[in-house]
């Protein structure tokens, strides 16, 4: 929700509109020619078992210049470069689009213009590979300079900070880059599932990666959490750090389960033998529970639920109160496939803590007829930005399937309920429609989610029921009315005007 502009050395540097590639992403490959005319291939270097640290910088940037002259990377290169263990390559990429190659050679020229300013001579006595290319920074969605990435031999990329040598060395040797296990070590990574609503089947894909020092030629794999668990024996030829994508399409799955893929053959390290993810489309009765807690930017948030034809069946927005809390049970008129969207105009979702506030939350749960949770459709704690998910930067999206067959209770007070007048001056009437005899509990919460009114109506006889609540003692404002019986509950927004 805020700008990515960063003030560095007097310049506003925001090279690209997207966020940098998330940690754990497979690094895009590239081939580049360095200042000396030598060709560098990222994947060829990684396939040789070497770690690559890539520093994106600008010659005008005093922060990058100070870090370069601190000797941190030079000390690391001495220990782990070709004159040390030979497990590390350091690549510096000048990423200012408007600069000239001459600026790399200095001398210092503080012009105040990124197209001509330079902090000095970046090339003489520089042991690293230096490339002048803003295009590579674009490939990695670099948003500010300077930025460092550590790319491991398994091609996984992680952003690191400009810190001391010892901290980077720790990351290099196991904290970030995986250390090979002596002998056989097959691993399951990047397990994903994909399902179409109503199909009853799921596509399963994952990588089998060799993290052992020996060549991997066979692995026994068990797939569970589907309608019928099954085994698969893989055979092939994977060198250390190499991986192969395995895909199983149209596997029957019941929904509301987790698919687990595990290595069952004996190896030297069992800690990376298994991964588990949801099996695909969640299934629910016609009742779905939504819990939404806003962060300190409520005006940016809205949500809606659409049916398979794109029609909006539930929605809310135009929020104005920071940290407002909602808890609603939503009903759906017919079976079918639905999509939930949580929108945020700034793209950072409910991650308010990064701006000095508190994170919001959003949970969408599928229920059975007794109001029990049978599916976690959305589980978002607000601790990360929307742009770090598979959804576009401005929203989260989740699909689910409504099935009346999962409804096992009788019709309840939600049917034919009327609350009037709304807005009200304090006298509120409830018409419960035709219902079975049962105890009714009335609660009213303010916009902060605090309970301000609570009354147990008691057991009511069958038939049309009406009762009244006097709210004149409450201050003017927006409230949430929560009415429940022993089976289900409903919520409604109420405006009190006096």
DRENDO-1510 file (C-alpha; in Angstrom, 1 decimal, always signed):
<recs>
REC; n; res; u; v; w
REC; 1; UNK; +0.0; +0.0; +0.0 .
REC; 2; UNK; +3.0; +2.3; +0.1 .
REC; 3; UNK; +5.6; +3.4; -2.5 .
REC; 4; UNK; +8.7; +1.4; -3.1 .
REC; 5; UNK; +10.8; +4.5; -3.7 .
REC; 6; UNK; +14.0; +4.4; -1.7 .
REC; 7; UNK; +16.2; +7.5; -1.1 .
REC; 8; UNK; +19.8; +6.7; -1.8 .
REC; 9; UNK; +22.6; +9.2; -2.2 .
REC; 10; UNK; +20.1; +11.9; -3.1 .
REC; 11; UNK; +18.4; +9.9; -5.9 .
REC; 12; UNK; +15.0; +8.3; -5.9 .
REC; 13; UNK; +15.7; +4.7; -7.0 .
REC; 14; UNK; +12.7; +2.5; -7.8 .
REC; 15; UNK; +13.8; +0.6; -10.9 .
REC; 16; UNK; +10.8; -1.7; -11.5 .
REC; 17; UNK; +7.2; -1.7; -10.4 .
REC; 18; UNK; +7.0; -5.3; -9.1 .
REC; 19; UNK; +8.5; -6.7; -5.9 .
REC; 20; UNK; +11.7; -8.6; -6.0 .
REC; 21; UNK; +11.4; -12.3; -6.6 .
REC; 22; UNK; +10.4; -14.0; -3.3 .
REC; 23; UNK; +12.9; -16.0; -1.3 .
REC; 24; UNK; +12.7; -19.7; -2.2 .
REC; 25; UNK; +12.1; -18.9; -5.9 .
REC; 26; UNK; +14.0; -20.8; -8.6 .
REC; 27; UNK; +16.4; -18.1; -9.9 .
REC; 28; UNK; +16.0; -17.2; -13.6 .
REC; 29; UNK; +18.9; -18.2; -15.7 .
REC; 30; UNK; +21.0; -15.6; -17.6 .
REC; 31; UNK; +24.2; -15.3; -19.6 .
REC; 32; UNK; +26.1; -12.1; -19.6 .
REC; 33; UNK; +29.4; -10.6; -20.8 .
REC; 34; UNK; +31.5; -8.9; -18.1 .
REC; 35; UNK; +33.6; -5.8; -18.4 .
REC; 36; UNK; +36.6; -7.8; -19.6 .
REC; 37; UNK; +34.6; -9.5; -22.4 .
REC; 38; UNK; +34.3; -12.8; -20.7 .
REC; 39; UNK; +31.0; -14.8; -20.8 .
REC; 40; UNK; +29.3; -15.8; -17.5 .
REC; 41; UNK; +26.5; -18.4; -17.4 .
REC; 42; UNK; +24.5; -18.6; -14.1 .
REC; 43; UNK; +23.2; -22.1; -14.5 .
REC; 44; UNK; +26.5; -23.5; -15.8 .
REC; 45; UNK; +28.1; -22.1; -12.6 .
REC; 46; UNK; +25.4; -23.5; -10.4 .
REC; 47; UNK; +25.6; -26.9; -12.1 .
REC; 48; UNK; +29.3; -27.0; -11.2 .
REC; 49; UNK; +28.2; -27.0; -7.6 .
REC; 50; UNK; +29.2; -23.4; -6.8 .
REC; 51; UNK; +27.2; -20.8; -4.9 .
REC; 52; UNK; +26.7; -17.4; -6.6 .
REC; 53; UNK; +26.3; -14.1; -4.7 .
REC; 54; UNK; +24.8; -11.4; -7.0 .
REC; 55; UNK; +25.1; -7.8; -5.9 .
REC; 56; UNK; +22.9; -5.3; -7.8 .
REC; 57; UNK; +24.4; -1.9; -7.4 .
REC; 58; UNK; +24.7; +1.6; -9.0 .
REC; 59; UNK; +28.1; +3.4; -9.3 .
REC; 60; UNK; +26.5; +6.6; -7.9 .
REC; 61; UNK; +25.4; +4.9; -4.7 .
REC; 62; UNK; +27.5; +5.7; -1.6 .
REC; 63; UNK; +26.0; +2.8; +0.4 .
REC; 64; UNK; +27.2; +0.3; -2.2 .
REC; 65; UNK; +30.6; +2.0; -2.4 .
REC; 66; UNK; +31.1; +1.9; +1.4 .
REC; 67; UNK; +30.1; -1.8; +1.4 .
REC; 68; UNK; +32.5; -2.5; -1.4 .
REC; 69; UNK; +35.3; -0.8; +0.4 .
REC; 70; UNK; +34.5; -2.5; +3.7 .
REC; 71; UNK; +36.1; -5.6; +2.5 .
REC; 72; UNK; +33.3; -7.9; +3.6 .
REC; 73; UNK; +32.8; -9.6; +0.2 .
REC; 74; UNK; +36.5; -9.6; -0.5 .
REC; 75; UNK; +37.2; -11.6; +2.8 .
REC; 76; UNK; +34.4; -14.0; +1.9 .
REC; 77; UNK; +35.8; -14.4; -1.6 .
REC; 78; UNK; +39.3; -15.1; -0.2 .
REC; 79; UNK; +37.9; -18.0; +2.0 .
REC; 80; UNK; +35.5; -19.5; -0.5 .
REC; 81; UNK; +36.6; -18.3; -3.9 .
REC; 82; UNK; +39.0; -20.0; -6.3 .
REC; 83; UNK; +42.0; -19.4; -3.9 .
REC; 84; UNK; +40.0; -21.0; -1.0 .
REC; 85; UNK; +37.4; -23.8; -1.1 .
REC; 86; UNK; +36.3; -22.7; -4.6 .
REC; 87; UNK; +32.6; -23.0; -3.7 .
REC; 88; UNK; +31.7; -19.3; -4.2 .
REC; 89; UNK; +31.4; -16.9; -7.2 .
REC; 90; UNK; +30.6; -13.2; -6.6 .
REC; 91; UNK; +29.0; -11.3; -9.4 .
REC; 92; UNK; +28.4; -7.5; -9.3 .
REC; 93; UNK; +25.8; -6.1; -11.7 .
REC; 94; UNK; +25.7; -2.4; -12.3 .
REC; 95; UNK; +21.9; -1.8; -12.7 .
REC; 96; UNK; +21.3; +1.9; -13.3 .
REC; 97; UNK; +19.6; +2.1; -16.7 .
REC; 98; UNK; +21.0; +5.5; -17.5 .
REC; 99; UNK; +24.7; +5.0; -16.6 .
REC; 100; UNK; +27.7; +4.6; -18.9 .
REC; 101; UNK; +30.3; +1.9; -18.6 .
REC; 102; UNK; +32.9; +4.6; -18.2 .
REC; 103; UNK; +31.5; +5.5; -14.8 .
REC; 104; UNK; +32.7; +2.1; -13.5 .
REC; 105; UNK; +36.3; +3.1; -13.9 .
REC; 106; UNK; +36.1; +6.4; -12.1 .
REC; 107; UNK; +37.5; +8.7; -10.9 .
REC; 108; UNK; +35.0; +10.0; -8.4 .
REC; 109; UNK; +32.6; +12.5; -9.9 .
REC; 110; UNK; +29.7; +13.7; -7.6 .
REC; 111; UNK; +27.5; +15.4; -10.2 .
REC; 112; UNK; +24.1; +14.7; -8.6 .
REC; 113; UNK; +23.0; +13.0; -11.9 .
REC; 114; UNK; +22.8; +9.2; -11.9 .
REC; 115; UNK; +23.7; +9.2; -15.6 .
REC; 116; UNK; +27.2; +10.7; -14.8 .
REC; 117; UNK; +27.9; +10.5; -11.0 .
REC; 118; UNK; +30.3; +7.8; -9.8 .
REC; 119; UNK; +31.8; +7.1; -6.4 .
REC; 120; UNK; +35.1; +6.1; -7.9 .
REC; 121; UNK; +37.0; +3.3; -9.5 .
REC; 122; UNK; +35.0; +0.1; -9.2 .
REC; 123; UNK; +37.2; -2.1; -11.4 .
REC; 124; UNK; +40.9; -1.8; -10.5 .
REC; 125; UNK; +41.8; -4.3; -7.8 .
REC; 126; UNK; +38.3; -5.8; -8.0 .
REC; 127; UNK; +38.4; -9.6; -7.8 .
REC; 128; UNK; +34.8; -10.1; -8.7 .
REC; 129; UNK; +33.0; -10.5; -12.0 .
REC; 130; UNK; +31.5; -7.2; -13.0 .
REC; 131; UNK; +28.6; -6.8; -15.5 .
REC; 132; UNK; +26.9; -3.6; -16.7 .
REC; 133; UNK; +23.3; -4.6; -17.3 .
REC; 134; UNK; +20.0; -3.2; -16.0 .
REC; 135; UNK; +18.2; -5.9; -17.9 .
REC; 136; UNK; +19.3; -8.6; -15.5 .
REC; 137; UNK; +18.0; -6.6; -12.5 .
REC; 138; UNK; +14.7; -6.4; -14.4 .
REC; 139; UNK; +14.7; -10.2; -14.8 .
REC; 140; UNK; +14.9; -10.5; -11.0 .
REC; 141; UNK; +12.4; -7.7; -10.4 .
REC; 142; UNK; +14.9; -5.7; -8.3 .
REC; 143; UNK; +13.1; -2.7; -6.8 .
REC; 144; UNK; +16.0; -0.9; -5.0 .
REC; 145; UNK; +19.8; -0.6; -5.0 .
REC; 146; UNK; +21.9; -2.0; -3.6 .
REC; 147; UNK; +20.5; -5.6; -3.3 .
REC; 148; UNK; +22.2; -8.9; -2.8 .
REC; 149; UNK; +20.9; -12.4; -3.7 .
REC; 150; UNK; +22.5; -15.7; -2.7 .
REC; 151; UNK; +21.8; -18.4; -5.3 .
REC; 152; UNK; +22.5; -21.9; -4.2 .
REC; 153; UNK; +23.5; -24.8; -6.5 .
REC; 154; UNK; +19.9; -26.1; -6.4 .
REC; 155; UNK; +19.0; -22.8; -8.1 .
REC; 156; UNK; +17.0; -21.5; -5.2 .
REC; 157; UNK; +17.4; -17.7; -4.6 .
REC; 158; UNK; +17.4; -15.8; -1.3 .
REC; 159; UNK; +17.9; -12.1; -0.6 .
REC; 160; UNK; +20.6; -11.4; +1.9 .
REC; 161; UNK; +21.6; -8.2; +3.7 .
REC; 162; UNK; +24.8; -6.2; +3.5 .
REC; 163; UNK; +26.2; -7.7; +6.7 .
REC; 164; UNK; +29.5; -8.9; +8.0 .
REC; 165; UNK; +31.5; -11.7; +6.5 .
REC; 166; UNK; +30.8; -14.3; +9.3 .
REC; 167; UNK; +27.0; -13.9; +8.9 .
REC; 168; UNK; +27.1; -14.5; +5.1 .
REC; 169; UNK; +29.5; -17.4; +5.6 .
REC; 170; UNK; +27.0; -19.0; +7.9 .
REC; 171; UNK; +24.3; -18.6; +5.3 .
REC; 172; UNK; +26.6; -20.0; +2.7 .
REC; 173; UNK; +27.3; -23.2; +4.7 .
REC; 174; UNK; +23.9; -24.6; +5.6 .
REC; 175; UNK; +21.7; -21.8; +6.8 .
REC; 176; UNK; +20.5; -21.0; +3.3 .
REC; 177; UNK; +22.2; -23.2; +0.8 .
REC; 178; UNK; +21.6; -26.9; +1.5 .
REC; 179; UNK; +24.7; -29.0; +2.4 .
REC; 180; UNK; +24.9; -32.3; +0.6 .
REC; 181; UNK; +24.4; -35.4; +2.7 .
REC; 182; UNK; +27.0; -38.1; +2.4 .
REC; 183; UNK; +25.6; -41.0; +0.4 .
REC; 184; UNK; +22.0; -41.2; -0.8 .
REC; 185; UNK; +19.6; -38.4; +0.0 .
REC; 186; UNK; +16.5; -38.0; -2.2 .
REC; 187; UNK; +14.3; -35.1; -1.2 .
REC; 188; UNK; +10.7; -34.1; -2.0 .
REC; 189; UNK; +10.4; -30.3; -2.8 .
REC; 190; UNK; +7.9; -27.8; -4.3 .
REC; 191; UNK; +4.8; -30.1; -3.9 .
REC; 192; UNK; +1.8; -28.5; -5.5 .
REC; 193; UNK; -1.8; -29.5; -6.2 .
REC; 194; UNK; -4.3; -28.2; -8.7 .
REC; 195; UNK; -8.0; -29.1; -9.0 .
REC; 196; UNK; -11.0; -27.9; -10.9 .
REC; 197; UNK; -14.1; -27.3; -8.9 .
REC; 198; UNK; -16.6; -30.2; -9.2 .
REC; 199; UNK; -14.2; -32.5; -10.9 .
REC; 200; UNK; -13.4; -34.8; -8.0 .
REC; 201; UNK; -9.8; -35.2; -9.2 .
REC; 202; UNK; -6.5; -33.4; -8.4 .
REC; 203; UNK; -3.3; -32.9; -10.4 .
REC; 204; UNK; -0.2; -33.5; -8.2 .
REC; 205; UNK; +3.3; -32.3; -9.1 .
REC; 206; UNK; +6.6; -32.1; -7.1 .
REC; 207; UNK; +10.3; -32.2; -7.6 .
REC; 208; UNK; +12.5; -35.2; -6.7 .
REC; 209; UNK; +15.9; -33.6; -5.8 .
REC; 210; UNK; +19.2; -35.3; -5.1 .
REC; 211; UNK; +20.8; -33.8; -2.0 .
REC; 212; UNK; +23.2; -36.6; -1.5 .
REC; 213; UNK; +26.9; -36.9; -2.6 .
REC; 214; UNK; +26.1; -40.0; -4.6 .
REC; 215; UNK; +24.2; -40.2; -7.9 .
REC; 216; UNK; +20.5; -41.0; -7.4 .
REC; 217; UNK; +19.1; -43.8; -9.5 .
REC; 218; UNK; +16.0; -45.1; -7.7 .
REC; 219; UNK; +13.5; -43.8; -5.1 .
REC; 220; UNK; +10.3; -45.3; -3.7 .
REC; 221; UNK; +7.5; -42.7; -3.3 .
REC; 222; UNK; +4.2; -42.9; -1.5 .
REC; 223; UNK; +1.3; -40.5; -2.3 .
REC; 224; UNK; -1.4; -40.2; +0.4 .
REC; 225; UNK; -4.4; -38.1; +1.1 .
REC; 226; UNK; -6.2; -39.0; -2.1 .
REC; 227; UNK; -9.1; -41.4; -2.5 .
REC; 228; UNK; -6.7; -44.3; -2.8 .
REC; 229; UNK; -3.1; -44.0; -1.7 .
REC; 230; UNK; -0.6; -45.4; -4.1 .
REC; 231; UNK; +3.2; -46.1; -4.5 .
REC; 232; UNK; +5.5; -45.0; -7.3 .
REC; 233; UNK; +9.0; -46.2; -8.0 .
REC; 234; UNK; +11.2; -43.6; -9.7 .
REC; 235; UNK; +14.2; -44.6; -11.7 .
REC; 236; UNK; +16.7; -42.3; -13.5 .
REC; 237; UNK; +20.0; -40.6; -13.1 .
REC; 238; UNK; +20.3; -37.5; -10.9 .
REC; 239; UNK; +23.7; -36.0; -10.0 .
REC; 240; UNK; +24.1; -34.0; -6.7 .
REC; 241; UNK; +21.8; -30.9; -6.6 .
REC; 242; UNK; +19.9; -32.1; -9.8 .
REC; 243; UNK; +16.1; -32.5; -9.7 .
REC; 244; UNK; +13.3; -34.0; -11.8 .
REC; 245; UNK; +9.7; -32.9; -12.0 .
REC; 246; UNK; +7.1; -35.6; -11.4 .
REC; 247; UNK; +3.5; -35.1; -12.4 .
REC; 248; UNK; +0.4; -37.2; -11.6 .
REC; 249; UNK; -2.8; -35.9; -13.3 .
REC; 250; UNK; -6.4; -36.7; -12.6 .
REC; 251; UNK; -5.9; -38.4; -9.3 .
REC; 252; UNK; -9.3; -39.0; -7.5 .
REC; 253; UNK; -9.4; -36.9; -4.3 .
REC; 254; UNK; -12.2; -36.5; -1.7 .
REC; 255; UNK; -11.5; -32.8; -0.9 .
REC; 256; UNK; -10.9; -31.3; +2.5 .
REC; 257; UNK; -7.8; -33.5; +2.9 .
REC; 258; UNK; -4.1; -32.9; +2.6 .
REC; 259; UNK; -2.0; -34.7; +0.0 .
REC; 260; UNK; +1.3; -36.0; +1.4 .
REC; 261; UNK; +4.2; -37.2; -0.7 .
REC; 262; UNK; +6.9; -39.2; +1.0 .
REC; 263; UNK; +10.1; -41.1; +0.3 .
REC; 264; UNK; +9.8; -44.6; +1.7 .
REC; 265; UNK; +13.1; -46.1; +0.5 .
REC; 266; UNK; +16.1; -46.0; +2.8 .
REC; 267; UNK; +18.4; -43.0; +2.6 .
REC; 268; UNK; +20.9; -41.1; +4.8 .
REC; 269; UNK; +18.6; -38.1; +5.8 .
REC; 270; UNK; +14.9; -38.5; +6.5 .
REC; 271; UNK; +14.2; -34.9; +7.4 .
REC; 272; UNK; +13.5; -33.9; +3.8 .
REC; 273; UNK; +11.6; -37.0; +2.8 .
REC; 274; UNK; +8.0; -35.6; +2.9 .
REC; 275; UNK; +5.8; -32.6; +2.1 .
REC; 276; UNK; +2.1; -32.0; +2.6 .
REC; 277; UNK; -0.3; -29.5; +1.0 .
REC; 278; UNK; -4.1; -29.2; +0.7 .
REC; 279; UNK; -5.6; -31.6; -1.9 .
REC; 280; UNK; -7.4; -28.9; -3.9 .
REC; 281; UNK; -10.9; -27.5; -3.9 .
REC; 282; UNK; -12.4; -27.3; -0.4 .
REC; 283; UNK; -16.0; -28.6; +0.1 .
REC; 284; UNK; -18.6; -27.1; +2.5 .
REC; 285; UNK; -22.2; -27.2; +3.3 .
REC; 286; UNK; -24.2; -24.1; +2.2 .
REC; 287; UNK; -22.9; -22.4; +5.4 .
REC; 288; UNK; -19.4; -20.6; +5.4 .
REC; 289; UNK; -17.9; -18.7; +8.3 .
REC; 290; UNK; -16.0; -15.5; +7.5 .
REC; 291; UNK; -13.7; -13.9; +10.1 .
REC; 292; UNK; -12.2; -10.6; +9.0 .
REC; 293; UNK; -10.0; -8.3; +11.2 .
REC; 294; UNK; -8.9; -5.1; +9.4 .
REC; 295; UNK; -5.5; -3.5; +9.8 .
REC; 296; UNK; -4.8; +0.2; +10.1 .
REC; 297; UNK; -5.7; +0.9; +6.5 .
REC; 298; UNK; -9.4; -0.2; +6.4 .
REC; 299; UNK; -10.3; +2.0; +3.4 .
REC; 300; UNK; -8.1; -0.1; +1.1 .
REC; 301; UNK; -9.9; -3.4; +1.9 .
REC; 302; UNK; -12.9; -5.1; +0.4 .
REC; 303; UNK; -14.1; -8.6; -0.3 .
REC; 304; UNK; -16.6; -10.5; -2.4 .
REC; 305; UNK; -17.7; -14.0; -3.2 .
REC; 306; UNK; -18.7; -14.9; -6.8 .
REC; 307; UNK; -20.5; -17.8; -8.2 .
REC; 308; UNK; -19.3; -19.8; -11.2 .
REC; 309; UNK; -20.9; -17.3; -13.6 .
REC; 310; UNK; -19.1; -14.4; -12.0 .
REC; 311; UNK; -22.1; -13.0; -10.2 .
REC; 312; UNK; -21.4; -11.5; -6.7 .
REC; 313; UNK; -23.4; -13.3; -4.1 .
REC; 314; UNK; -21.8; -11.8; -1.0 .
REC; 315; UNK; -19.6; -8.7; -0.5 .
REC; 316; UNK; -18.5; -5.9; +1.8 .
REC; 317; UNK; -16.2; -2.9; +1.7 .
REC; 318; UNK; -16.1; +0.9; +2.2 .
REC; 319; UNK; -14.6; +0.3; +5.6 .
REC; 320; UNK; -13.5; +3.3; +7.6 .
REC; 321; UNK; -12.6; +2.0; +11.1 .
REC; 322; UNK; -9.1; +0.7; +11.8 .
REC; 323; UNK; -8.9; -2.7; +13.3 .
REC; 324; UNK; -12.6; -3.3; +12.8 .
REC; 325; UNK; -13.6; -6.9; +13.4 .
REC; 326; UNK; -16.3; -9.0; +11.6 .
REC; 327; UNK; -17.5; -12.5; +12.1 .
REC; 328; UNK; -20.3; -13.6; +9.8 .
REC; 329; UNK; -21.9; -16.9; +8.7 .
REC; 330; UNK; -22.8; -16.7; +5.0 .
REC; 331; UNK; -25.4; -18.8; +3.4 .
REC; 332; UNK; -25.4; -19.9; -0.3 .
REC; 333; UNK; -28.6; -20.3; -2.3 .
REC; 334; UNK; -27.5; -23.2; -4.4 .
REC; 335; UNK; -24.8; -25.9; -4.8 .
REC; 336; UNK; -21.9; -25.1; -7.0 .
REC; 337; UNK; -18.5; -23.6; -7.3 .
REC; 338; UNK; -17.7; -20.2; -5.7 .
REC; 339; UNK; -14.6; -17.9; -5.5 .
REC; 340; UNK; -13.7; -15.7; -2.6 .
REC; 341; UNK; -11.7; -12.5; -3.2 .
REC; 342; UNK; -10.0; -10.4; -0.5 .
REC; 343; UNK; -8.9; -7.1; -2.2 .
REC; 344; UNK; -6.4; -4.6; -1.0 .
REC; 345; UNK; -5.7; -1.5; -3.2 .
REC; 346; UNK; -2.1; -1.3; -2.1 .
REC; 347; UNK; -1.2; -5.0; -2.6 .
REC; 348; UNK; +0.2; -5.6; +0.9 .
REC; 349; UNK; -3.0; -7.1; +2.2 .
REC; 350; UNK; -3.5; -6.8; +5.9 .
REC; 351; UNK; +0.2; -6.6; +6.8 .
REC; 352; UNK; -0.2; -3.4; +8.8 .
REC; 353; UNK; +2.7; -4.1; +11.2 .
REC; 354; UNK; +5.3; -3.1; +8.6 .
REC; 355; UNK; +3.8; +0.4; +8.7 .
REC; 356; UNK; +3.8; +0.8; +12.5 .
REC; 357; UNK; +0.4; -0.7; +13.2 .
REC; 358; UNK; -0.9; -4.3; +13.7 .
REC; 359; UNK; -1.7; -7.0; +11.2 .
REC; 360; UNK; -5.2; -7.9; +10.3 .
REC; 361; UNK; -6.6; -11.4; +9.7 .
REC; 362; UNK; -8.9; -13.2; +7.3 .
REC; 363; UNK; -10.2; -16.7; +7.8 .
REC; 364; UNK; -12.9; -18.4; +5.7 .
REC; 365; UNK; -14.1; -21.8; +6.9 .
REC; 366; UNK; -16.4; -24.3; +5.4 .
REC; 367; UNK; -19.0; -25.7; +7.8 .
REC; 368; UNK; -21.2; -28.8; +8.1 .
REC; 369; UNK; -24.8; -28.6; +9.2 .
REC; 370; UNK; -23.9; -28.4; +12.9 .
REC; 371; UNK; -21.7; -25.4; +12.4 .
REC; 372; UNK; -18.5; -27.4; +12.7 .
REC; 373; UNK; -15.5; -26.4; +10.6 .
REC; 374; UNK; -14.7; -29.0; +8.0 .
REC; 375; UNK; -12.5; -27.0; +5.6 .
REC; 376; UNK; -10.0; -24.1; +6.0 .
REC; 377; UNK; -10.6; -22.3; +2.8 .
REC; 378; UNK; -8.6; -19.2; +3.6 .
REC; 379; UNK; -6.1; -19.0; +6.5 .
REC; 380; UNK; -4.4; -15.6; +6.3 .
REC; 381; UNK; -2.8; -14.1; +9.4 .
REC; 382; UNK; -1.8; -10.8; +7.8 .
REC; 383; UNK; +1.9; -11.4; +8.4 .
REC; 384; UNK; +2.9; -11.1; +4.7 .
REC; 385; UNK; +2.0; -9.1; +1.6 .
REC; 386; UNK; -0.4; -10.3; -1.1 .
REC; 387; UNK; +2.4; -10.0; -3.6 .
REC; 388; UNK; +4.1; -12.9; -1.9 .
REC; 389; UNK; +1.3; -15.3; -2.9 .
REC; 390; UNK; +0.3; -16.9; -6.2 .
REC; 391; UNK; -2.5; -14.4; -6.5 .
REC; 392; UNK; -2.0; -11.0; -8.3 .
REC; 393; UNK; -0.6; -8.3; -6.0 .
REC; 394; UNK; -4.0; -6.7; -5.2 .
REC; 395; UNK; -5.9; -9.7; -3.9 .
REC; 396; UNK; -6.0; -13.2; -2.4 .
REC; 397; UNK; -8.3; -15.7; -4.1 .
REC; 398; UNK; -9.6; -19.1; -3.0 .
REC; 399; UNK; -12.1; -21.5; -4.6 .
REC; 400; UNK; -14.6; -23.8; -2.8 .
REC; 401; UNK; -17.5; -26.0; -3.6 .
REC; 402; UNK; -20.9; -25.9; -1.9 .
REC; 403; UNK; -22.7; -29.2; -1.4 .
REC; 404; UNK; -26.1; -29.5; +0.2 .
REC; 405; UNK; -25.2; -33.2; +0.9 .
REC; 406; UNK; -22.9; -31.9; +3.7 .
REC; 407; UNK; -25.8; -30.1; +5.4 .
REC; 408; UNK; -27.1; -32.5; +8.2 .
REC; 409; UNK; -29.1; -30.2; +10.5 .
REC; 410; UNK; -32.6; -28.9; +10.4 .
REC; 411; UNK; -33.5; -25.4; +9.1 .
REC; 412; UNK; -32.8; -22.8; +11.8 .
REC; 413; UNK; -33.3; -19.2; +12.7 .
REC; 414; UNK; -31.3; -18.0; +9.7 .
REC; 415; UNK; -34.3; -18.7; +7.6 .
REC; 416; UNK; -36.8; -15.7; +7.1 .
REC; 417; UNK; -35.0; -13.6; +9.8 .
REC; 418; UNK; -35.9; -9.9; +9.8 .
REC; 419; UNK; -34.2; -7.2; +11.8 .
REC; 420; UNK; -35.9; -3.8; +11.7 .
REC; 421; UNK; -35.7; -0.8; +11.5 .
REC; 422; UNK; -32.1; -0.5; +10.3 .
REC; 423; UNK; -30.9; +2.2; +10.9 .
REC; 424; UNK; -32.7; +2.4; +14.3 .
REC; 425; UNK; -33.1; +5.1; +17.0 .
REC; 426; UNK; -32.7; +2.4; +19.6 .
REC; 427; UNK; -35.8; +0.2; +19.4 .
REC; 428; UNK; -34.9; -2.9; +17.5 .
REC; 429; UNK; -37.4; -5.6; +16.4 .
REC; 430; UNK; -36.7; -9.2; +15.5 .
REC; 431; UNK; -38.9; -11.5; +13.4 .
REC; 432; UNK; -37.6; -15.0; +13.4 .
REC; 433; UNK; -40.0; -16.5; +10.9 .
REC; 434; UNK; -41.2; -20.0; +11.3 .
REC; 435; UNK; -38.8; -22.1; +13.3 .
REC; 436; UNK; -38.6; -25.0; +15.7 .
REC; 437; UNK; -38.7; -24.4; +19.4 .
REC; 438; UNK; -35.2; -23.6; +20.7 .
REC; 439; UNK; -33.2; -21.2; +22.8 .
REC; 440; UNK; -32.1; -17.9; +21.1 .
REC; 441; UNK; -29.0; -15.9; +22.2 .
REC; 442; UNK; -28.7; -12.3; +21.2 .
REC; 443; UNK; -25.3; -10.5; +21.3 .
REC; 444; UNK; -24.3; -7.1; +19.9 .
REC; 445; UNK; -20.7; -6.0; +19.4 .
REC; 446; UNK; -19.3; -2.6; +18.7 .
REC; 447; UNK; -17.0; -1.8; +15.7 .
REC; 448; UNK; -14.0; -2.9; +17.8 .
REC; 449; UNK; -15.6; -6.3; +18.4 .
REC; 450; UNK; -16.4; -5.6; +22.1 .
REC; 451; UNK; -19.6; -7.1; +23.5 .
REC; 452; UNK; -22.0; -4.3; +24.5 .
REC; 453; UNK; -25.3; -6.1; +24.7 .
REC; 454; UNK; -26.1; -9.7; +25.6 .
REC; 455; UNK; -29.5; -11.4; +26.2 .
REC; 456; UNK; -30.6; -15.0; +26.2 .
REC; 457; UNK; -34.2; -14.9; +24.9 .
REC; 458; UNK; -35.0; -18.4; +26.2 .
REC; 459; UNK; -36.9; -21.2; +24.7 .
REC; 460; UNK; -39.5; -20.1; +22.2 .
REC; 461; UNK; -42.5; -22.2; +21.0 .
REC; 462; UNK; -42.8; -23.2; +17.4 .
REC; 463; UNK; -44.2; -20.7; +14.9 .
REC; 464; UNK; -43.6; -17.1; +13.9 .
REC; 465; UNK; -41.7; -15.4; +16.7 .
REC; 466; UNK; -41.1; -11.7; +17.4 .
REC; 467; UNK; -39.3; -9.9; +20.1 .
REC; 468; UNK; -37.8; -6.5; +20.8 .
REC; 469; UNK; -34.5; -5.2; +22.1 .
REC; 470; UNK; -34.0; -1.7; +23.6 .
REC; 471; UNK; -30.6; -0.3; +22.6 .
REC; 472; UNK; -31.2; +3.4; +23.5 .
REC; 473; UNK; -28.5; +3.2; +26.2 .
REC; 474; UNK; -25.8; +2.5; +23.5 .
REC; 475; UNK; -24.0; +5.4; +21.8 .
REC; 476; UNK; -24.5; +6.3; +18.1 .
REC; 477; UNK; -22.4; +4.1; +15.9 .
REC; 478; UNK; -22.1; +0.9; +13.8 .
REC; 479; UNK; -22.7; -2.4; +15.5 .
REC; 480; UNK; -22.7; -6.1; +14.7 .
REC; 481; UNK; -25.8; -8.1; +15.7 .
REC; 482; UNK; -25.1; -11.8; +16.4 .
REC; 483; UNK; -28.1; -14.1; +16.8 .
REC; 484; UNK; -27.6; -17.8; +17.4 .
REC; 485; UNK; -29.5; -20.9; +18.5 .
REC; 486; UNK; -28.1; -24.3; +19.4 .
REC; 487; UNK; -27.3; -25.1; +15.7 .
REC; 488; UNK; -26.2; -22.1; +13.8 .
REC; 489; UNK; -25.6; -18.3; +14.0 .
REC; 490; UNK; -26.0; -15.2; +11.8 .
REC; 491; UNK; -24.6; -11.8; +11.8 .
REC; 492; UNK; -25.9; -8.4; +10.6 .
REC; 493; UNK; -24.5; -4.9; +10.5 .
REC; 494; UNK; -26.7; -2.4; +12.5 .
REC; 495; UNK; -26.6; +1.4; +12.4 .
REC; 496; UNK; -27.7; +3.1; +15.6 .
REC; 497; UNK; -28.7; +6.8; +15.1 .
REC; 498; UNK; -30.9; +7.8; +18.2 .
</recs>
